[in-house]
């Protein structure tokens, strides 16, 4: 199996920036999607930003223009650069990977999460 480890969370003032990292335990191939989700207290987990198998990116409307997803294939690592942070960005951020096992079979992996807290 694949282990995903997030890092880079913390406490930041509104308007500040953070950079999250997600490192996979080994090289990953046949990726359907990989990226970031978040969950705030009392709310459902939501998509933040992902890479798709087609090479495109998806962003939540609430973060578009402020957050940027990137990757370093040599390091098996995905990043999330978060700028102009707002208090409503406060959540636990989770790395996610959906891997293709066969034609229409997939395995989904989650990291343990990293806390991001934005103060006003």
N, C-alpha and C positions, 0 to 999 in steps of 0.2 A: 504494500500500500504506500501512499504518499502522505508525508507529514507536511503541514503548512504552518509556519511560525511567523506571526506578525510582530512588528516592533515599531517604535516611533511615536506612540501616543503620549499624551500628557495634558497639562493645563496650559492654556494660552488665553490671552486677552482678545476680545473681539477686534477684528481687523488683522490679526496676526496670521502666521503660517505654520504648518507642520508638514512633515514628509513621512508617510508611512511606508514600511517595507514588508513584503511577504516573500519569504524564502522557502522554496520547496526542498525536501530532503534529498531528492535526486532529479536527474533530468526527466522532463516530462514530454512525451510525444502524444500525438493523436488527441490534442486538446480541442474540446468543443467550445469552451469558454473559460476565461479566468479573469478574476477581478475582485471588486470590493462591494460588500453590503454593510449596512449599519442598522442598529436597533436601539432606539431610545426607550427609556422607561415608559411602560404603558402603551407602547406602539408596536406595530408589526415590523418585522425585518424588511428592509427595502433595498433595492438595488441602488448603488451609488455610481459605479463605473465598471465596465467590463471590456475585455477584448473578446471578439468572437473568432470562430474558426476561419471565417472569411477574411480576417485581418482588419475588420472595422471596429470601431469603438461605440459603446453606448453609454450615455450619461443621463442621470436623473435630471429633470428640468431644474430642480432646486439647486443643483451644483454646477450646471453648465456655465462655462465662462470663468469659474473660480477654481475648479479642481481639474487636474490633468493626470491621466493614467499613463504609465510608461513601463518599459520592461528592459531587462538586461538578460538576454538568453544565455550568455556565457555563465552567469551567476545563478541561473534558475530563479530569478527574482523579479517580482512585479512591485511597482511603486505607485503611490498616490500622493501627488503634490497638492496640498490644500492651501489656498490663499484666500485672503479676505474672509476669514472665518467668522461665523455668526453664532450667537448662543444656540440657535436652533440646530446647529451642526453637532451639538453635544450628543454623543451616543457611544456605544461599543461598536467598533469597526471590525468586521470579519473578512478575512481573505477566503475566497471561494474558487474551486476549480472543478470543472465538469470534464471528465475524461472519457473518450470513446473506447469501449471495450470491444465491441463489434458493431456491425452495421447500424442497428437501432438499440444498442445496449450501452448504458453509461454508468459511470461511478462518480458520485459527488463527494467532495472533500471540503472540510471547513477547518480553518484555524481556530485557535482558542479565543481570539479577540483581543483588541487593545483599546483601552479607554481614551476617548478624546473629550475633554471638557473645555468649553469656551465660556469665559466669564464676560459680563457686560461692564 
